[in-house]
């Protein structure tokens, strides 16, 4: 070593800094949070109406089947029929409704606004379980009802092929667009 040179250190690394322990959640805190969330979810499920869910499923099923029938009838140039899933065959689209949902309007539910009284639905409690769609986007009936005993759905088809869907809500005691 020369007199004018400095001694070299073998490493010029910065001193190692230790990190403070992380401040995450403990398992106990996470477990308590999940238990509270589960209890709230369970309470929410108890307040939910399973019949409302069935009617929503039926609404989407029938709406989808109607749209499929409109397209299929136009593409094939002939009428297509919608029927309950128990029937089938050529030219028939099966409609799969939940078990609690029935065709027709219960007598305690009023008609939607601006609608004439459908004779068949009031006499028999059922309303066109078979729907025939023509290539011109018309149908055998202009209104169909589905119900779960409490609430009801109404599908209305205008003479120009415009579909409207209404839902009768028990809590508000009125029809709303669905």
C-alpha positions in Angstrom: 0.0 0.0 0.0 1.3 3.5 -0.9 1.2 6.3 1.6 -1.1 8.4 -0.5 -3.7 5.8 -1.2 -6.7 5.1 0.9 -7.5 1.6 2.0 -10.2 0.0 -0.1 -13.1 -1.6 1.6 -14.2 -4.8 0.0 -17.8 -3.8 -0.4 -19.5 -0.4 -0.8 -23.0 -1.5 0.0 -25.3 0.6 1.9 -26.1 -0.6 5.4 -29.0 -3.1 5.5 -32.1 -1.5 6.8 -34.6 -3.7 8.5 -38.2 -3.2 7.7 -40.6 -2.8 10.5 -43.1 -5.7 10.8 -46.0 -5.4 8.3 -49.2 -4.0 9.7 -51.6 -6.4 7.9 -54.7 -8.1 9.4 -54.3 -11.1 11.7 -56.1 -14.3 11.1 -58.4 -13.6 14.1 -59.4 -10.2 12.7 -60.1 -11.7 9.3 -62.1 -14.5 10.8 -64.3 -12.2 12.8 -64.9 -10.0 9.7 -65.9 -13.0 7.6 -68.2 -14.2 10.3 -70.0 -10.8 10.5 -70.3 -10.7 6.7 -71.7 -14.2 6.7 -74.3 -13.4 9.3 -75.4 -10.3 7.4 -75.6 -12.3 4.2 -77.7 -14.9 5.9 -80.0 -12.3 7.3 -80.3 -10.8 3.8 -81.2 -14.1 2.3 -84.0 -14.5 4.8 -85.4 -11.2 3.7 -85.2 -12.1 0.0 -88.3 -13.4 -1.7 -87.6 -16.7 -3.5 -90.8 -16.2 -5.5 -89.5 -13.0 -6.9 -86.4 -14.8 -8.1 -88.5 -17.5 -9.9 -90.6 -14.8 -11.6 -87.5 -13.0 -12.8 -86.1 -16.3 -14.2 -89.4 -16.9 -15.9 -89.4 -13.3 -17.3 -86.0 -13.8 -18.9 -86.8 -17.3 -20.2 -90.1 -16.3 -21.9 -88.5 -13.1 -23.3 -85.6 -15.0 -24.7 -87.9 -17.7 -26.2 -90.1 -15.0 -27.8 -87.1 -13.3 -29.4 -85.9 -16.7 -30.6 -89.3 -17.4 -32.1 -89.5 -14.0 -33.8 -86.1 -14.6 -35.5 -86.8 -18.2 -36.4 -90.3 -17.5 -37.8 -88.9 -14.7 -40.0 -85.9 -16.8 -41.1 -88.0 -19.9 -42.0 -91.0 -18.0 -43.4 -93.5 -20.0 -41.3 -95.1 -19.8 -37.9 -93.2 -21.0 -34.8 -94.9 -22.1 -31.5 -93.8 -21.6 -28.0 -95.0 -24.3 -25.5 -94.3 -25.5 -22.0 -91.1 -27.7 -21.9 -93.1 -30.9 -21.6 -94.2 -30.7 -25.2 -91.9 -30.7 -28.1 -91.5 -31.4 -31.8 -90.7 -29.6 -35.0 -91.5 -25.9 -35.0 -92.0 -25.8 -31.2 -89.6 -23.9 -28.9 -89.9 -25.3 -25.4 -90.3 -22.8 -22.5 -88.7 -23.9 -19.3 -90.5 -22.2 -16.4 -89.6 -22.6 -12.7 -92.0 -25.0 -10.9 -93.6 -22.2 -8.8 -94.5 -20.1 -11.9 -97.8 -20.8 -13.6 -99.5 -19.4 -16.7 -102.3 -17.0 -16.1 -103.3 -14.1 -13.9 -104.6 -14.6 -10.4 -108.0 -13.0 -9.8 -106.7 -10.8 -7.0 -104.2 -9.0 -9.2 -105.7 -6.2 -11.3 -105.0 -5.8 -15.0 -102.2 -3.6 -16.3 -103.2 0.0 -17.2 -105.0 0.5 -20.5 -105.8 -3.1 -21.0 -109.1 -4.8 -21.8 -110.2 -7.7 -19.8 -108.8 -11.0 -21.3 -111.8 -13.3 -21.3 -109.9 -16.6 -21.4 -107.5 -15.7 -18.5 -110.4 -14.7 -16.2 -112.6 -17.7 -17.1 -110.0 -20.5 -16.8 -107.2 -18.9 -14.7 -104.8 -19.8 -17.6 -103.6 -17.8 -20.5 -102.3 -19.2 -23.7 -99.8 -21.8 -22.6 -99.0 -22.2 -26.4 -98.0 -19.1 -28.3 -97.8 -19.1 -32.0 -95.5 -16.5 -33.6 -95.9 -15.6 -37.3 -93.2 -14.4 -39.7 -94.8 -10.9 -39.5 -94.0 -10.7 -35.8 -97.6 -11.2 -34.7 -98.9 -13.8 -32.3 -102.0 -15.8 -31.5 -102.7 -13.5 -28.5 -101.6 -10.0 -27.7 -101.1 -10.6 -23.9 -99.7 -13.4 -21.8 -99.6 -13.7 -18.0 -97.3 -15.6 -15.7 -97.6 -15.6 -11.9 -96.1 -17.2 -8.8 -99.3 -16.8 -6.7 -98.2 -13.4 -5.3 -96.8 -11.3 -8.2 -97.5 -11.5 -11.9 -95.9 -10.8 -15.2 -97.7 -9.5 -18.3 -96.2 -9.7 -21.8 -98.0 -7.5 -24.3 -97.4 -7.6 -28.0 -98.7 -4.7 -30.1 -100.0 -5.2 -33.6 -96.7 -3.9 -34.9 -94.7 -6.5 -33.0 -93.5 -4.3 -30.2 -93.1 -6.3 -26.9 -93.8 -4.7 -23.6 -93.2 -6.5 -20.3 -94.9 -5.4 -17.0 -94.5 -6.8 -13.5 -97.1 -6.5 -10.8 -95.4 -5.7 -7.4 -97.3 -6.7 -4.3 -95.6 -4.2 -2.1 -96.5 -1.2 -4.2 -99.7 -2.7 -5.5 -99.1 -1.5 -9.0 -97.7 -2.6 -12.4 -94.2 -1.5 -13.4 -92.3 -1.9 -16.6 -89.9 -4.8 -16.3 
